[in-house]
Amino acid sequence: MLPYHLFKSRTAVASIIGGTIHGLLLFSLLLYLPLFFQVSLEMIPYDLISLLYT
């Protein structure tokens, strides 16, 4: 929970919203991107490591 007095500052509100959006995007990418590659490209996780070196 965040204290209410933080929401008086526009800078704090922008930081909270930006951090929340950043966290949601990062979490969803880290969770769903490997699954996307495994399903759509029919790769096993060991083949995904080879994508890092190309």
C-alpha positions in Angstrom: 0.0 0.0 0.0 1.2 3.5 -0.8 0.6 6.5 1.5 -1.9 9.0 0.1 0.4 11.9 0.4 2.6 10.5 -2.4 -0.3 11.1 -4.9 -0.1 14.9 -4.3 3.1 15.1 -6.4 2.7 14.7 -10.2 6.3 13.4 -10.4 5.6 10.6 -7.9 2.4 9.6 -9.6 4.2 9.5 -13.0 6.9 7.3 -11.5 4.5 4.9 -9.9 2.5 4.5 -13.1 5.6 4.2 -15.2 7.1 1.6 -12.8 3.9 -0.4 -12.8 3.6 -0.4 -16.6 7.3 -1.3 -16.9 7.0 -4.2 -14.4 3.9 -5.6 -16.1 5.5 -5.5 -19.5 8.7 -7.1 -18.3 6.9 -9.8 -16.4 4.7 -10.7 -19.4 7.6 -10.7 -21.8 9.7 -12.9 -19.6 6.8 -15.3 -19.1 5.2 -15.5 -22.6 8.1 -14.9 -25.0 9.7 -18.3 -24.4 6.4 -20.0 -24.7 5.8 -18.2 -28.0 9.1 -19.4 -29.4 8.4 -22.9 -28.3 5.0 -23.1 -29.8 5.3 -21.0 -33.0 8.8 -22.0 -34.0 8.6 -25.5 -32.6 11.9 -25.1 -30.7 12.9 -26.8 -27.6 14.5 -24.7 -24.9 18.0 -25.8 -25.9 17.5 -24.5 -29.4 16.4 -21.1 -27.9 19.9 -20.7 -26.5 21.3 -20.8 -30.1 19.2 -17.7 -30.9 21.3 -15.7 -28.5 24.4 -16.3 -30.5 23.1 -15.3 -33.9 
